[in-house]
Amino acid sequence: MTRKAVYPGTFDPVHYGHLNLMMRAAAIFDELIVAVFDHGRPTKSVLFSAEERVQMIEESLLGQPNISVRPFNSLTVDFARQVGANIMVRGLRVFSDFEFEFRMALANQRLAPQIEVVTLITREEHTFLSSSTVREIASFHGDVSSMVPPHVARALYARFNGENDYSAPALRD
């Protein structure tokens, strides 16, 4: 039986904490699908479009044969069923994350008891990282180079400088 897992998130933007969890999950499971939530409607809380976020993650994971990245805009358990995944990966940074993740795991278990939720604890050096922290620092032109890959930092600075087009260099024609 193939152990196919889904790691869902907004990833706006992807940071080294996310990437570390992706690599660790890929080492545990046969296939990992990074599921990028697409709100499907304009919202001020999302800095990058789903397509841009998928591109940034793909560029960050070049050469990882058992990881794919796909957008989705449904319940996560419905997406997991659609792609044939029987595992959902979630990350915990700090104790305050536990309550939210615990409630979500119980709700997902109610909706799809056949899908197991596996939680990975973040590495200590990434406990302070969150996408909202990265966005806030970048919005004031602070140094995010230790938090995100270089292409993500460039995209953040470009967006906060009013440039709206992000196209990952590795993925352009």
KEFI-521712 format. One record per atom (N, C-alpha, C, CB): residue number from 0; residue in three letters; x, y, z; atom name. Coordinates in steps of 0.2 Angstrom, whole numbers, plus 5000, padded with zeros to 4 digits. Atoms other than C-alpha are relative to their C-alpha. Glycine has a CB too. Example, Ala and Ser with C-alpha at 12.3 -4.5 7.8 and 13.67 -1.06 7.14 Angstrom:
0, ala, 5004, 4994, 5000, N .
0, ala, 5062, 4978, 5039, CA .
0, ala, 5004, 5006, 5000, C .
0, ala, 4995, 5000, 5006, CB .
1, ser, 4996, 4994, 4999, N .
1, ser, 5068, 4995, 5036, CA .
1, ser, 4996, 5005, 5003, C .
1, ser, 5002, 5002, 4993, CB .
This chain:
0, met, 5004, 4994, 5000, N .
0, met, 5000, 5000, 5000, CA .
0, met, 5004, 5006, 5000, C .
0, met, 4995, 5000, 5006, CB .
1, thr, 4996, 4994, 5000, N .
1, thr, 5007, 5017, 4995, CA .
1, thr, 4998, 5005, 5006, C .
1, thr, 4999, 5003, 4993, CB .
2, arg, 5001, 4995, 4995, N .
2, arg, 5008, 5029, 5009, CA .
2, arg, 5000, 5007, 4997, C .
2, arg, 5005, 5000, 5006, CB .
3, lys, 5000, 4994, 5003, N .
3, lys, 5002, 5045, 5001, CA .
3, lys, 4997, 5005, 5005, C .
3, lys, 4995, 5000, 4993, CB .
4, ala, 5002, 4995, 4995, N .
4, ala, 5001, 5061, 5012, CA .
4, ala, 4998, 5006, 4996, C .
4, ala, 5005, 5000, 5005, CB .
5, val, 5001, 4993, 5002, N .
5, val, 4994, 5078, 5009, CA .
5, val, 5002, 5005, 5006, C .
5, val, 4992, 5001, 4999, CB .
6, tyr, 4998, 4995, 4995, N .
6, tyr, 5002, 5093, 5018, CA .
6, tyr, 4996, 5007, 4998, C .
6, tyr, 5008, 5001, 5000, CB .
7, pro, 5004, 4994, 5003, N .
7, pro, 4989, 5107, 5016, CA .
7, pro, 5002, 5007, 5004, C .
7, pro, 4992, 4999, 5002, CB .
8, gly, 4999, 4993, 4997, N .
8, gly, 4991, 5126, 5020, CA .
8, gly, 4999, 5005, 4995, C .
8, gly, 5007, 5000, 5002, CB .
9, thr, 5001, 4994, 5004, N .
9, thr, 4990, 5143, 5013, CA .
9, thr, 5007, 5002, 4997, C .
9, thr, 4997, 5006, 5004, CB .
10, phe, 4993, 4999, 5002, N .
10, phe, 5009, 5145, 5012, CA .
10, phe, 5001, 5007, 4997, C .
10, phe, 5002, 4994, 4995, CB .
11, asp, 5000, 4993, 5003, N .
11, asp, 5008, 5164, 5009, CA .
11, asp, 5004, 5005, 5004, C .
11, asp, 4993, 5003, 5000, CB .
12, pro, 4996, 5004, 5005, N .
12, pro, 5023, 5164, 5008, CA .
12, pro, 5003, 4994, 5003, C .
12, pro, 5006, 5004, 4997, CB .
13, val, 4996, 5006, 4997, N .
13, val, 5032, 5147, 5010, CA .
13, val, 5006, 5003, 5003, C .
13, val, 5001, 4995, 4994, CB .
14, his, 4994, 4999, 4996, N .
14, his, 5046, 5148, 5023, CA .
14, his, 5004, 4994, 5002, C .
14, his, 4998, 5005, 5006, CB .
15, tyr, 4996, 5006, 4998, N .
15, tyr, 5060, 5137, 5029, CA .
15, tyr, 4997, 4995, 5005, C .
15, tyr, 5006, 5003, 5003, CB .
16, gly, 5003, 5005, 4995, N .
16, gly, 5049, 5130, 5043, CA .
16, gly, 4995, 4995, 4996, C .
16, gly, 4996, 5004, 5005, CB .
17, his, 5005, 5004, 5005, N .
17, his, 5036, 5124, 5029, CA .
17, his, 5005, 4995, 4996, C .
17, his, 4996, 5004, 4996, CB .
18, leu, 4996, 5005, 5005, N .
18, leu, 5050, 5117, 5018, CA .
18, leu, 5003, 4995, 5004, C .
18, leu, 5006, 5005, 4997, CB .
19, asn, 4997, 5005, 4995, N .
19, asn, 5058, 5108, 5033, CA .
19, asn, 4995, 4994, 5001, C .
19, asn, 5003, 5003, 5006, CB .
20, leu, 5005, 5005, 4999, N .
20, leu, 5042, 5099, 5036, CA .
20, leu, 4998, 4996, 4994, C .
20, leu, 4993, 5004, 5003, CB .
21, met, 5001, 5004, 5006, N .
21, met, 5039, 5095, 5018, CA .
21, met, 5006, 4995, 4999, C .
21, met, 5000, 5005, 4994, CB .
22, met, 4995, 5005, 5001, N .
22, met, 5056, 5087, 5017, CA .
22, met, 5000, 4994, 5005, C .
22, met, 5007, 5004, 5001, CB .
23, arg, 5000, 5006, 4995, N .
23, arg, 5054, 5077, 5033, CA .
23, arg, 4994, 4996, 4998, C .
23, arg, 4999, 5003, 5007, CB .
24, ala, 5006, 5004, 5001, N .
24, ala, 5036, 5071, 5028, CA .
24, ala, 5002, 4996, 4993, C .
24, ala, 4994, 5005, 4998, CB .
25, ala, 4999, 5004, 5006, N .
25, ala, 5043, 5066, 5011, CA .
25, ala, 5005, 4994, 5001, C .
25, ala, 5004, 5005, 4994, CB .
26, ala, 4996, 5006, 4997, N .
26, ala, 5056, 5055, 5020, CA .
26, ala, 4996, 4995, 5003, C .
26, ala, 5006, 5003, 5004, CB .
27, ile, 5004, 5004, 4997, N .
27, ile, 5042, 5047, 5029, CA .
27, ile, 4995, 4996, 4996, C .
27, ile, 4996, 5003, 5006, CB .
28, phe, 5005, 5003, 5004, N .
28, phe, 5029, 5044, 5016, CA .
28, phe, 5003, 4999, 4993, C .
28, phe, 4994, 5005, 5000, CB .
29, asp, 4998, 5002, 5007, N .
29, asp, 5030, 5037, 4998, CA .
29, asp, 4999, 5006, 4995, C .
29, asp, 4996, 4994, 4997, CB .
30, glu, 5002, 4995, 5005, N .
30, glu, 5022, 5052, 4990, CA .
30, glu, 4997, 5006, 5005, C .
30, glu, 4995, 4998, 4995, CB .
31, leu, 5003, 4994, 4997, N .
31, leu, 5018, 5070, 4997, CA .
31, leu, 4998, 5005, 4995, C .
31, leu, 5006, 5003, 5005, CB .
32, ile, 5003, 4995, 5004, N .
32, ile, 5006, 5082, 4989, CA .
32, ile, 5000, 5006, 5005, C .
32, ile, 4993, 4997, 4997, CB .
33, val, 5001, 4993, 4997, N .
33, val, 5008, 5100, 4995, CA .
33, val, 4994, 5003, 4998, C .
33, val, 5007, 5004, 5000, CB .
34, ala, 5006, 4998, 5002, N .
34, ala, 4991, 5106, 4995, CA .
34, ala, 4999, 5008, 5001, C .
34, ala, 4994, 4996, 5003, CB .
35, val, 5000, 4993, 4999, N .
35, val, 4990, 5125, 4992, CA .
35, val, 4993, 5003, 5000, C .
35, val, 5005, 5004, 4995, CB .
36, phe, 5007, 4998, 5000, N .
36, phe, 4974, 5132, 4998, CA .
36, phe, 4999, 5006, 4995, C .
36, phe, 4997, 5002, 5007, CB .
37, asp, 5002, 4995, 5005, N .
37, asp, 4966, 5143, 4984, CA .
37, asp, 4993, 5003, 5003, C .
37, asp, 5000, 4998, 4993, CB .
38, his, 5006, 4997, 4998, N .
38, his, 4953, 5155, 4992, CA .
38, his, 4995, 5000, 4995, C .
38, his, 5001, 5006, 5003, CB .
39, gly, 5005, 5000, 5005, N .
39, gly, 4945, 5156, 4975, CA .
39, gly, 4997, 5007, 4999, C .
39, gly, 4995, 4995, 5001, CB .
40, arg, 5003, 4993, 5000, N .
40, arg, 4941, 5174, 4978, CA .
40, arg, 5005, 5005, 5003, C .
40, arg, 4993, 5001, 5004, CB .
41, pro, 4995, 4995, 4997, N .
41, pro, 4951, 5190, 4981, CA .
41, pro, 4999, 5001, 5007, C .
41, pro, 4999, 5007, 4996, CB .
42, thr, 5000, 4999, 4992, N .
42, thr, 4955, 5193, 4999, CA .
42, thr, 5006, 5004, 5002, C .
42, thr, 4999, 4994, 5004, CB .
43, lys, 4995, 4996, 4998, N .
43, lys, 4966, 5205, 5007, CA .
43, lys, 5005, 4996, 5004, C .
43, lys, 4998, 5006, 5004, CB .
44, ser, 4996, 5004, 4995, N .
44, ser, 4973, 5192, 5019, CA .
44, ser, 5005, 4996, 4996, C .
44, ser, 4996, 4996, 5004, CB .
45, val, 4996, 5004, 5004, N .
45, val, 4982, 5183, 5004, CA .
45, val, 5004, 5005, 4996, C .
45, val, 4997, 4995, 4996, CB .
46, leu, 4996, 4995, 5004, N .
46, leu, 4997, 5192, 4997, CA .
46, leu, 5002, 4997, 4993, C .
46, leu, 5007, 5001, 5004, CB .
47, phe, 4999, 5003, 5006, N .
47, phe, 5001, 5180, 4983, CA .
47, phe, 4994, 4995, 4997, C .
47, phe, 5007, 4996, 5000, CB .
48, ser, 5005, 5004, 5003, N .
48, ser, 4989, 5171, 4971, CA .
48, ser, 5002, 4992, 5001, C .
48, ser, 4999, 5001, 4993, CB .
49, ala, 4998, 5007, 4999, N .
49, ala, 4988, 5152, 4973, CA .
49, ala, 5005, 4997, 4994, C .
49, ala, 4993, 4995, 4999, CB .
50, glu, 4996, 5002, 5005, N .
50, glu, 4997, 5150, 4956, CA .
50, glu, 5007, 5002, 5002, C .
50, glu, 4998, 5003, 4993, CB .
51, glu, 4993, 4997, 4998, N .
51, glu, 5012, 5161, 4963, CA .
51, glu, 5002, 4996, 5005, C .
51, glu, 4999, 5007, 5002, CB .
52, arg, 4998, 5004, 4994, N .
52, arg, 5012, 5151, 4979, CA .
52, arg, 5002, 4993, 4998, C .
52, arg, 4995, 5000, 5005, CB .
53, val, 4998, 5006, 5003, N .
53, val, 5013, 5135, 4969, CA .
53, val, 5007, 5000, 4997, C .
53, val, 4994, 4997, 4995, CB .
54, gln, 4994, 4999, 5003, N .
54, gln, 5027, 5141, 4959, CA .
54, gln, 5006, 5001, 5005, C .
54, gln, 5000, 5006, 4995, CB .
55, met, 4995, 4999, 4995, N .
55, met, 5037, 5147, 4974, CA .
55, met, 5002, 4994, 5003, C .
55, met, 4998, 5005, 5005, CB .
56, ile, 4999, 5007, 4997, N .
56, ile, 5035, 5130, 4982, CA .
56, ile, 5004, 4996, 4996, C .
56, ile, 4994, 4997, 5003, CB .
57, glu, 4996, 5004, 5004, N .
57, glu, 5040, 5121, 4967, CA .
57, glu, 5007, 5002, 4999, C .
57, glu, 4996, 5000, 4993, CB .
58, glu, 4993, 4998, 5001, N .
58, glu, 5055, 5131, 4964, CA .
58, glu, 5004, 4998, 5006, C .
58, glu, 5001, 5008, 4999, CB .
59, ser, 4996, 5002, 4994, N .
59, ser, 5060, 5128, 4982, CA .
59, ser, 5001, 4993, 5001, C .
59, ser, 4996, 5002, 5006, CB .
60, leu, 5000, 5008, 5000, N .
60, leu, 5058, 5109, 4980, CA .
60, leu, 5003, 4997, 4994, C .
60, leu, 4993, 4997, 5002, CB .
61, leu, 4997, 5003, 5006, N .
61, leu, 5067, 5107, 4964, CA .
61, leu, 5004, 4993, 5001, C .
61, leu, 5004, 5005, 4996, CB .
62, gly, 4996, 5006, 4999, N .
62, gly, 5074, 5089, 4963, CA .
62, gly, 4997, 4995, 5005, C .
62, gly, 5007, 5002, 5002, CB .
63, gln, 5003, 5005, 4995, N .
63, gln, 5062, 5081, 4975, CA .
63, gln, 4995, 4996, 4997, C .
63, gln, 4997, 5004, 5006, CB .
64, pro, 5005, 5004, 5004, N .
64, pro, 5054, 5067, 4966, CA .
64, pro, 4994, 4997, 5003, C .
64, pro, 5004, 4994, 4997, CB .
65, asn, 5006, 5003, 4997, N .
65, asn, 5041, 5061, 4978, CA .
65, asn, 4996, 5006, 5003, C .
65, asn, 5001, 4995, 5005, CB .
66, ile, 5004, 4994, 4998, N .
66, ile, 5034, 5079, 4981, CA .
66, ile, 4997, 5003, 4994, C .
66, ile, 5004, 5005, 5005, CB .
67, ser, 5003, 4996, 5005, N .
67, ser, 5021, 5087, 4970, CA .
67, ser, 4996, 5006, 5004, C .
67, ser, 4995, 4996, 4996, CB .
68, val, 5003, 4994, 4997, N .
68, val, 5012, 5104, 4973, CA .
68, val, 4994, 5001, 4996, C .
68, val, 5005, 5006, 5000, CB .
69, arg, 5006, 4999, 5003, N .
69, arg, 4994, 5107, 4969, CA .
69, arg, 4995, 5005, 5004, C .
69, arg, 4996, 4993, 4999, CB .
70, pro, 5005, 4996, 4997, N .
70, pro, 4981, 5120, 4972, CA .
70, pro, 4994, 4997, 5002, C .
70, pro, 4999, 5007, 4996, CB .
71, phe, 5007, 5003, 4999, N .
71, phe, 4964, 5116, 4980, CA .
71, phe, 4996, 5005, 5003, C .
71, phe, 5001, 4994, 5005, CB .
72, asn, 5004, 4995, 4997, N .
72, asn, 4949, 5125, 4985, CA .
72, asn, 4993, 4997, 5003, C .
72, asn, 4998, 5005, 4995, CB .
73, ser, 5006, 5003, 4997, N .
73, ser, 4938, 5113, 4994, CA .
73, ser, 5002, 4998, 5008, C .
73, ser, 4999, 4993, 4996, CB .
74, leu, 4998, 5003, 4994, N .
74, leu, 4938, 5104, 5011, CA .
74, leu, 5006, 4996, 4999, C .
74, leu, 4994, 4996, 5004, CB .
75, thr, 4994, 5003, 5001, N .
75, thr, 4955, 5097, 5014, CA .
75, thr, 4999, 4992, 5000, C .
75, thr, 5005, 5001, 5006, CB .
76, val, 5001, 5008, 5001, N .
76, val, 4948, 5079, 5017, CA .
76, val, 4997, 4999, 4993, C .
76, val, 4995, 4998, 5006, CB .
77, asp, 5002, 5002, 5006, N .
77, asp, 4939, 5080, 5001, CA .
77, asp, 5005, 5000, 4995, C .
77, asp, 4994, 5006, 4997, CB .
78, phe, 4994, 5000, 5004, N .
78, phe, 4955, 5085, 4992, CA .
78, phe, 5004, 4994, 5001, C .
78, phe, 5004, 5006, 5001, CB .
79, ala, 4996, 5006, 4998, N .
79, ala, 4964, 5071, 5001, CA .
79, ala, 4997, 4994, 4996, C .
79, ala, 5001, 4999, 5007, CB .
80, arg, 5003, 5005, 5003, N .
80, arg, 4951, 5059, 4995, CA .
80, arg, 5000, 5000, 4992, C .
80, arg, 4992, 5000, 5002, CB .
81, gln, 5000, 4999, 5007, N .
81, gln, 4951, 5066, 4977, CA .
81, gln, 5007, 4997, 4997, C .
81, gln, 4999, 5007, 4998, CB .
82, val, 4993, 5002, 5002, N .
82, val, 4970, 5063, 4976, CA .
82, val, 5002, 4993, 5003, C .
82, val, 5005, 5005, 5002, CB .
83, gly, 4999, 5006, 4997, N .
83, gly, 4969, 5046, 4985, CA .
83, gly, 5005, 5000, 5006, C .
83, gly, 5003, 4996, 4995, CB .
84, ala, 4995, 5000, 4994, N .
84, ala, 4979, 5051, 5001, CA .
84, ala, 4996, 4998, 5006, C .
84, ala, 5002, 5008, 5001, CB .
85, asn, 5003, 5002, 4994, N .
85, asn, 4976, 5043, 5017, CA .
85, asn, 5003, 5003, 5006, C .
85, asn, 5000, 4992, 5000, CB .
86, ile, 4996, 4997, 4994, N .
86, ile, 4987, 5054, 5028, CA .
86, ile, 5000, 5007, 4999, C .
86, ile, 5007, 4997, 5000, CB .
87, met, 4999, 4993, 5000, N .
87, met, 4986, 5072, 5032, CA .
87, met, 5006, 5002, 5005, C .
87, met, 4993, 5004, 5002, CB .
88, val, 4994, 4998, 4996, N .
88, val, 5002, 5080, 5038, CA .
88, val, 4999, 5007, 5003, C .
88, val, 5007, 5000, 4996, CB .
89, arg, 5001, 4994, 4997, N .
89, arg, 5001, 5095, 5050, CA .
89, arg, 5006, 5002, 5004, C .
89, arg, 4994, 5001, 5004, CB .
90, gly, 4994, 4998, 4996, N .
90, gly, 5015, 5105, 5059, CA .
90, gly, 4998, 5004, 5006, C .
90, gly, 5005, 5004, 4996, CB .
91, leu, 5001, 4997, 4993, N .
91, leu, 5016, 5111, 5077, CA .
91, leu, 5006, 5004, 5001, C .
91, leu, 4998, 4995, 5005, CB .
92, arg, 4995, 4996, 4998, N .
92, arg, 5027, 5126, 5081, CA .
92, arg, 5001, 5001, 5007, C .
92, arg, 5000, 5006, 4996, CB .
93, val, 5000, 4998, 4993, N .
93, val, 5022, 5131, 5098, CA .
93, val, 4994, 4997, 5003, C .
93, val, 5001, 5008, 5001, CB .
94, phe, 5006, 5003, 4997, N .
94, phe, 5010, 5125, 5111, CA .
94, phe, 4994, 5003, 4998, C .
94, phe, 5001, 5001, 5008, CB .
95, ser, 5006, 4997, 5002, N .
95, ser, 4997, 5137, 5106, CA .
95, ser, 4997, 4998, 4994, C .
95, ser, 5001, 5008, 5000, CB .
96, asp, 5002, 5003, 5006, N .
96, asp, 4996, 5129, 5089, CA .
96, asp, 4996, 4993, 5002, C .
96, asp, 5006, 4998, 4996, CB .
97, phe, 5003, 5006, 4998, N .
97, phe, 4990, 5113, 5098, CA .
97, phe, 4993, 5000, 5000, C .
97, phe, 5003, 4997, 5006, CB .
98, glu, 5007, 5000, 5000, N .
98, glu, 4973, 5118, 5102, CA .
98, glu, 4996, 5000, 4993, C .
98, glu, 4997, 5006, 5005, CB .
99, phe, 5002, 5000, 5007, N .
99, phe, 4969, 5123, 5084, CA .
99, phe, 5000, 4994, 4996, C .
99, phe, 5003, 5006, 4997, CB .
100, glu, 4998, 5006, 5004, N .
100, glu, 4977, 5108, 5076, CA .
100, glu, 4996, 4994, 5003, C .
100, glu, 5007, 4998, 5000, CB .
101, phe, 5004, 5006, 4997, N .
101, phe, 4968, 5096, 5089, CA .
101, phe, 4993, 5001, 4998, C .
101, phe, 5001, 5001, 5008, CB .
102, arg, 5007, 5000, 5002, N .
102, arg, 4951, 5103, 5085, CA .
102, arg, 4999, 4999, 4993, C .
102, arg, 4998, 5007, 5001, CB .
103, met, 5001, 5001, 5007, N .
103, met, 4954, 5103, 5066, CA .
103, met, 5001, 4992, 4999, C .
103, met, 5006, 5004, 4996, CB .
104, ala, 4999, 5007, 5000, N .
104, ala, 4960, 5085, 5068, CA .
104, ala, 4994, 4996, 5001, C .
104, ala, 5006, 4997, 5004, CB .
105, leu, 5006, 5003, 4998, N .
105, leu, 4945, 5080, 5077, CA .
105, leu, 4994, 5001, 4995, C .
105, leu, 4997, 5002, 5007, CB .
106, ala, 5005, 4999, 5005, N .
106, ala, 4934, 5088, 5064, CA .
106, ala, 5001, 4996, 4994, C .
106, ala, 4999, 5008, 4998, CB .
107, asn, 4998, 5004, 5006, N .
107, asn, 4943, 5080, 5050, CA .
107, asn, 4999, 4993, 5001, C .
107, asn, 5007, 5001, 4998, CB .
108, gln, 5001, 5007, 4999, N .
108, gln, 4942, 5063, 5058, CA .
108, gln, 4992, 4999, 5000, C .
108, gln, 5002, 4999, 5008, CB .
109, arg, 5007, 5001, 5000, N .
109, arg, 4923, 5066, 5060, CA .
109, arg, 4998, 4999, 4992, C .
109, arg, 4996, 5006, 5003, CB .
110, leu, 5002, 5000, 5007, N .
110, leu, 4922, 5070, 5041, CA .
110, leu, 5003, 4994, 4996, C .
110, leu, 5002, 5007, 4997, CB .
111, ala, 4997, 5005, 5004, N .
111, ala, 4934, 5057, 5035, CA .
111, ala, 5004, 4995, 5005, C .
111, ala, 5005, 5003, 4994, CB .
112, pro, 4996, 5005, 4995, N .
112, pro, 4939, 5043, 5048, CA .
112, pro, 5005, 4996, 4997, C .
112, pro, 4995, 4996, 5003, CB .
113, gln, 4995, 5004, 5003, N .
113, gln, 4949, 5034, 5035, CA .
113, gln, 5007, 5004, 4999, C .
113, gln, 4998, 4997, 4993, CB .
114, ile, 4994, 4996, 5001, N .
114, ile, 4962, 5049, 5034, CA .
114, ile, 5003, 5001, 5007, C .
114, ile, 4998, 5006, 4996, CB .
115, glu, 4996, 4999, 4994, N .
115, glu, 4975, 5049, 5048, CA .
115, glu, 5003, 5007, 5000, C .
115, glu, 5005, 4994, 5001, CB .
116, val, 4996, 4994, 4999, N .
116, val, 4982, 5065, 5054, CA .
116, val, 5006, 4999, 5004, C .
116, val, 4995, 5006, 5004, CB .
117, val, 4994, 5001, 4998, N .
117, val, 5000, 5065, 5057, CA .
117, val, 5003, 5007, 5002, C .
117, val, 5005, 4996, 4996, CB .
118, thr, 4997, 4993, 4999, N .
118, thr, 5008, 5080, 5066, CA .
118, thr, 5008, 4999, 5001, C .
118, thr, 4997, 5003, 5007, CB .
119, leu, 4993, 5000, 4999, N .
119, leu, 5026, 5084, 5065, CA .
119, leu, 5002, 5006, 5004, C .
119, leu, 5004, 5000, 4993, CB .
120, ile, 4998, 4995, 4996, N .
120, ile, 5035, 5095, 5077, CA .
120, ile, 5005, 5004, 4997, C .
120, ile, 5002, 4998, 5008, CB .
121, thr, 4995, 4996, 5003, N .
121, thr, 5045, 5110, 5070, CA .
121, thr, 5006, 4999, 5003, C .
121, thr, 4997, 5007, 4999, CB .
122, arg, 4993, 4999, 4997, N .
122, arg, 5063, 5111, 5072, CA .
122, arg, 5001, 5006, 5004, C .
122, arg, 5006, 5000, 4994, CB .
123, glu, 5000, 4994, 4995, N .
123, glu, 5068, 5123, 5086, CA .
123, glu, 5002, 5006, 4996, C .
123, glu, 5006, 4998, 5005, CB .
124, glu, 4998, 4994, 5003, N .
124, glu, 5076, 5135, 5074, CA .
124, glu, 4995, 5003, 4996, C .
124, glu, 5006, 4999, 4995, CB .
125, his, 5005, 4997, 5004, N .
125, his, 5060, 5138, 5065, CA .
125, his, 4993, 5001, 5004, C .
125, his, 4998, 4995, 4995, CB .
126, thr, 5006, 4999, 4996, N .
126, thr, 5048, 5140, 5080, CA .
126, thr, 4997, 5007, 4999, C .
126, thr, 5002, 4998, 5007, CB .
127, phe, 5003, 4994, 5000, N .
127, phe, 5046, 5158, 5078, CA .
127, phe, 4997, 5002, 4993, C .
127, phe, 5006, 5005, 5001, CB .
128, leu, 5002, 4999, 5007, N .
128, leu, 5042, 5157, 5059, CA .
128, leu, 4993, 4999, 4999, C .
128, leu, 5004, 4996, 4995, CB .
129, ser, 5007, 5000, 5003, N .
129, ser, 5025, 5161, 5052, CA .
129, ser, 5000, 5004, 4994, C .
129, ser, 4995, 5002, 5006, CB .
130, ser, 5000, 4996, 5006, N .
130, ser, 5020, 5167, 5036, CA .
130, ser, 4998, 5007, 5001, C .
130, ser, 4995, 4997, 4995, CB .
131, ser, 5002, 4994, 4998, N .
131, ser, 5012, 5182, 5044, CA .
131, ser, 5006, 5004, 5002, C .
131, ser, 4994, 5000, 5005, CB .
132, thr, 4994, 4996, 4997, N .
132, thr, 5028, 5187, 5053, CA .
132, thr, 5005, 5001, 4994, C .
132, thr, 5004, 4995, 5005, CB .
133, val, 4996, 4999, 5005, N .
133, val, 5038, 5185, 5037, CA .
133, val, 4997, 5006, 4995, C .
133, val, 5001, 4994, 4995, CB .
134, arg, 5003, 4995, 5004, N .
134, arg, 5025, 5196, 5027, CA .
134, arg, 5001, 5007, 5004, C .
134, arg, 4993, 4999, 4999, CB .
135, glu, 4999, 4994, 4996, N .
135, glu, 5026, 5209, 5041, CA .
135, glu, 5007, 5003, 5000, C .
135, glu, 4998, 5000, 5007, CB .
136, ile, 4993, 4998, 5001, N .
136, ile, 5045, 5210, 5041, CA .
136, ile, 5001, 5003, 4993, C .
136, ile, 5005, 4994, 5002, CB .
137, ala, 4998, 4998, 5007, N .
137, ala, 5046, 5211, 5022, CA .
137, ala, 4996, 5006, 4999, C .
137, ala, 4998, 4994, 4996, CB .
138, ser, 5003, 4994, 5001, N .
138, ser, 5033, 5224, 5022, CA .
138, ser, 5003, 5007, 5002, C .
138, ser, 4993, 5000, 5003, CB .
139, phe, 4996, 4994, 4998, N .
139, phe, 5044, 5236, 5031, CA .
139, phe, 5008, 4999, 4998, C .
139, phe, 5000, 5000, 5008, CB .
140, his, 4994, 5001, 5004, N .
140, his, 5059, 5230, 5020, CA .
140, his, 5005, 4997, 5005, C .
140, his, 5002, 5007, 4997, CB .
141, gly, 4995, 5003, 4996, N .
141, gly, 5067, 5220, 5034, CA .
141, gly, 5003, 4994, 4997, C .
141, gly, 4996, 4998, 5007, CB .
142, asp, 4996, 5006, 5003, N .
142, asp, 5079, 5206, 5031, CA .
142, asp, 4996, 4993, 5002, C .
142, asp, 5007, 5000, 5003, CB .
143, val, 5003, 5006, 4999, N .
143, val, 5070, 5190, 5028, CA .
143, val, 5004, 4994, 4997, C .
143, val, 4993, 5000, 4997, CB .
144, ser, 4996, 5004, 5004, N .
144, ser, 5084, 5181, 5020, CA .
144, ser, 5002, 4993, 5004, C .
144, ser, 5007, 5003, 4998, CB .
145, ser, 4999, 5006, 4996, N .
145, ser, 5086, 5168, 5035, CA .
145, ser, 4993, 4997, 5001, C .
145, ser, 5003, 5002, 5007, CB .
146, met, 5007, 5003, 4999, N .
146, met, 5067, 5164, 5034, CA .
146, met, 4997, 4997, 4994, C .
146, met, 4996, 5006, 5003, CB .
147, val, 5003, 5002, 5006, N .
147, val, 5063, 5161, 5016, CA .
147, val, 5006, 4999, 4995, C .
147, val, 4995, 5005, 4997, CB .
148, pro, 4995, 5001, 5006, N .
148, pro, 5073, 5155, 5000, CA .
148, pro, 5000, 5007, 4997, C .
148, pro, 4998, 4995, 4995, CB .
149, pro, 4999, 4994, 5003, N .
149, pro, 5080, 5169, 4990, CA .
149, pro, 4995, 5002, 4995, C .
149, pro, 5007, 5000, 4996, CB .
150, his, 5005, 4998, 5005, N .
150, his, 5067, 5169, 4976, CA .
150, his, 4994, 5002, 5004, C .
150, his, 4999, 4994, 4996, CB .
151, val, 5006, 4998, 4997, N .
151, val, 5053, 5170, 4989, CA .
151, val, 5002, 5007, 5003, C .
151, val, 4999, 4995, 5006, CB .
152, ala, 4999, 4994, 4998, N .
152, ala, 5062, 5185, 4997, CA .
152, ala, 4999, 5005, 4995, C .
152, ala, 5007, 5000, 5003, CB .
153, arg, 5000, 4996, 5006, N .
153, arg, 5064, 5193, 4980, CA .
153, arg, 4992, 5002, 4998, C .
153, arg, 5003, 4998, 4994, CB .
154, ala, 5007, 5000, 5001, N .
154, ala, 5045, 5190, 4977, CA .
154, ala, 4997, 5005, 5005, C .
154, ala, 4997, 4994, 4999, CB .
155, leu, 5003, 4996, 4994, N .
155, leu, 5040, 5198, 4994, CA .
155, leu, 5002, 5007, 4999, C .
155, leu, 5003, 4997, 5007, CB .
156, tyr, 4998, 4993, 5001, N .
156, tyr, 5051, 5214, 4991, CA .
156, tyr, 4997, 5003, 4994, C .
156, tyr, 5007, 5000, 5000, CB .
157, ala, 5003, 4998, 5006, N .
157, ala, 5044, 5215, 4974, CA .
157, ala, 4993, 5002, 5001, C .
157, ala, 5001, 4995, 4994, CB .
158, arg, 5007, 4999, 4999, N .
158, arg, 5026, 5214, 4979, CA .
158, arg, 4999, 5006, 5005, C .
158, arg, 4997, 4994, 5004, CB .
159, phe, 5000, 4994, 4996, N .
159, phe, 5029, 5227, 4993, CA .
159, phe, 5002, 5006, 4997, C .
159, phe, 5003, 4999, 5007, CB .
160, asn, 4998, 4994, 5004, N .
160, asn, 5037, 5238, 4981, CA .
160, asn, 4995, 5002, 4994, C .
160, asn, 5007, 4999, 4997, CB .
161, gly, 5005, 4999, 5005, N .
161, gly, 5021, 5238, 4970, CA .
161, gly, 5001, 4996, 4994, C .
161, gly, 5000, 5007, 4998, CB .
162, glu, 4999, 5004, 5006, N .
162, glu, 5027, 5225, 4957, CA .
162, glu, 4995, 4994, 5001, C .
162, glu, 5007, 4998, 4999, CB .
163, asn, 5006, 5005, 4999, N .
163, asn, 5012, 5213, 4955, CA .
163, asn, 5002, 4993, 4997, C .
163, asn, 4994, 5003, 4997, CB .
164, asp, 4999, 5006, 5003, N .
164, asp, 5019, 5200, 4944, CA .
164, asp, 5006, 4996, 5003, C .
164, asp, 5002, 5001, 4992, CB .
165, tyr, 4994, 5004, 4998, N .
165, tyr, 5029, 5185, 4951, CA .
165, tyr, 5000, 4994, 4996, C .
165, tyr, 4999, 4998, 5008, CB .
166, ser, 4999, 5006, 5004, N .
166, ser, 5035, 5172, 4940, CA .
166, ser, 5007, 4997, 5002, C .
166, ser, 5000, 5001, 4992, CB .
167, ala, 4994, 5004, 4998, N .
167, ala, 5048, 5159, 4947, CA .
167, ala, 5005, 4999, 4994, C .
167, ala, 4998, 4993, 5003, CB .
168, pro, 4995, 5001, 5006, N .
168, pro, 5064, 5160, 4936, CA .
168, pro, 5000, 4993, 4998, C .
168, pro, 5006, 5003, 5003, CB .
169, ala, 4999, 5007, 5002, N .
169, ala, 5065, 5141, 4936, CA .
169, ala, 4994, 4998, 4996, C .
169, ala, 5002, 4996, 5006, CB .
170, leu, 5006, 5003, 5003, N .
170, leu, 5048, 5139, 4929, CA .
170, leu, 4998, 5005, 4994, C .
170, leu, 4994, 5000, 5005, CB .
171, arg, 5001, 4996, 5006, N .
171, arg, 5048, 5153, 4916, CA .
171, arg, 5002, 4997, 4993, C .
171, arg, 5003, 5007, 5000, CB .
172, asp, 4997, 5002, 5007, N .
172, asp, 5049, 5149, 4897, CA .
172, asp, 5006, 5002, 4998, C .
172, asp, 4994, 5002, 4995, CB .
